[in-house]
Amino acid sequence: MIRELVQQALDFCTEKNPYLEDRQAVVGMLLKDDSWTHSVFRYALAIRISQYLGAHYQELKQVYLVGSTLENRAKFTSDIDLIIRVESDSKAVVNTLRRVDNDIMIYYRSLLGDEVKKMYKILDLEFVFFEEEKKLKKIKGWVFHPPLLVWHQ
């Protein structure tokens, strides 16, 4: 499953940039530490991860993207900052995301090698429970780059 998610993210990059002919060209740009490619790659991963979770967990309500990916300044070691809105505290969602994060890091290291050797996670997660509506409104109140809704139920 993780391999497929990563490959879909690489394919998304080729769709968005006509100069990137294939997955290998995308990996080449990632290795050159190109911010646009890292940002688009992470954006696509965020969408794919959200879709996967949404298909398997009814308690998942919304997923927002924030941070360097959204600001188009992601680099080798940038994480993917996600705000995950769930119906209630769900250990299953948290555990799944830990496994997904670990598996993506293994695959990411195999693509980029030593450049990301010191990275231990790629997902930075903030959970907002349904009853914490005020917290979500506060997060949405960011001035420069408000969170981007990438998935909802």
Protein Blocks (a to p, Z undefined) as FASTA:
>chain_A
ZZmmmmmmmmmmmmmmmklmbfklmmmmmmnopaklmmmmmmmmmmmmmmmmmmmmmklm
bdcdedjllnopacfklccddddddfbdcfklmmmmmmmmmmmmmmmmmmnmmmlmmpcb
fbdcddddfklmmmmmmmmmpfklgcddfbdZZ
